[in-house]
Amino acid sequence: MNSKIIEIIRKYVSSDSEITLESKIENDLYIDSLKMLEIICDLENSLNVKICFSDLKNVVFVKDFLECIQSGGEKNGDEIL
């Protein structure tokens, strides 16, 4: 799943950006809030998952998307995107 997440993110960053699980979303990849929402929608559609809105505040690194997806999205009645 890591490679699929990286593949999806790659569509939203410049072609010369190196993307690893340790890449910082904002500082290394220059992903702003609009791109972030587009990535979330793409991840949900491509991986057939739901990502919990409250989990997004914890996304700093690419690897944090995996944690959001693995958390299942529907916990504690949180709003889901």
C-alpha positions as CSV (number, residue, x, y, z in Angstrom):
1,M,0.0,0.0,0.0
2,N,3.0,2.3,0.6
3,S,3.8,2.4,-3.1
4,K,0.2,3.1,-4.0
5,I,0.1,6.1,-1.6
6,I,3.3,7.4,-3.1
7,E,2.0,6.9,-6.6
8,I,-1.1,9.0,-5.8
9,I,0.9,11.8,-4.1
10,R,3.3,11.9,-7.1
11,K,0.4,13.2,-9.3
12,Y,0.2,16.3,-7.1
13,V,3.8,17.4,-6.7
14,S,6.5,18.6,-9.1
15,S,8.2,15.9,-11.1
16,D,11.6,16.6,-9.6
17,S,10.4,16.0,-6.0
18,E,11.7,12.8,-4.4
19,I,8.9,11.2,-2.4
20,T,9.6,8.8,0.4
21,L,7.6,7.7,3.5
22,E,9.7,10.2,5.5
23,S,8.9,13.2,3.2
24,K,7.2,16.0,4.9
25,I,3.9,16.9,3.2
26,E,4.3,20.7,3.5
27,N,8.0,21.3,3.8
28,D,9.4,18.8,1.4
29,L,6.6,18.3,-1.1
30,Y,5.0,21.8,-0.9
31,I,1.5,20.4,-0.7
32,D,-1.0,23.1,0.3
33,S,-4.4,22.6,1.8
34,L,-6.2,22.4,-1.5
35,K,-3.8,19.7,-2.9
36,M,-4.2,17.9,0.4
37,L,-7.9,17.6,-0.1
38,E,-7.4,16.4,-3.6
39,I,-5.0,13.8,-2.4
40,I,-7.4,12.7,0.3
41,C,-10.2,12.3,-2.2
42,D,-7.9,10.4,-4.6
43,L,-6.7,8.1,-1.8
44,E,-10.3,7.4,-0.8
45,N,-11.4,6.6,-4.3
46,S,-8.4,4.7,-5.4
47,L,-8.0,2.6,-2.3
48,N,-11.7,2.3,-1.5
49,V,-11.2,3.7,2.1
50,K,-12.6,6.5,4.2
51,I,-10.2,8.9,5.9
52,C,-11.4,10.5,9.2
53,F,-11.3,14.3,9.2
54,S,-9.9,14.4,12.7
55,D,-6.9,12.2,11.7
56,L,-5.7,14.7,9.1
57,K,-4.3,17.0,11.7
58,N,-1.7,14.3,12.4
59,V,-0.5,14.0,8.8
60,V,3.0,15.5,8.7
61,F,4.9,12.8,6.7
62,V,3.8,10.7,3.8
63,K,3.8,7.7,6.1
64,D,1.1,9.3,8.2
65,F,-1.4,8.7,5.4
66,L,-1.0,5.0,6.0
67,E,-1.8,5.5,9.6
68,C,-5.0,7.4,8.7
69,I,-6.1,4.7,6.3
70,Q,-5.3,1.9,8.8
71,S,-7.3,3.6,11.6
72,G,-10.4,2.8,9.6
73,G,-12.0,6.3,9.5
74,E,-15.2,5.5,11.4
75,K,-14.2,5.7,15.0
76,N,-15.8,7.7,17.7
77,G,-18.4,9.1,15.3
78,D,-15.8,11.5,13.8
79,E,-16.7,13.3,10.6
80,I,-15.4,11.5,7.5
81,L,-14.4,13.2,4.3
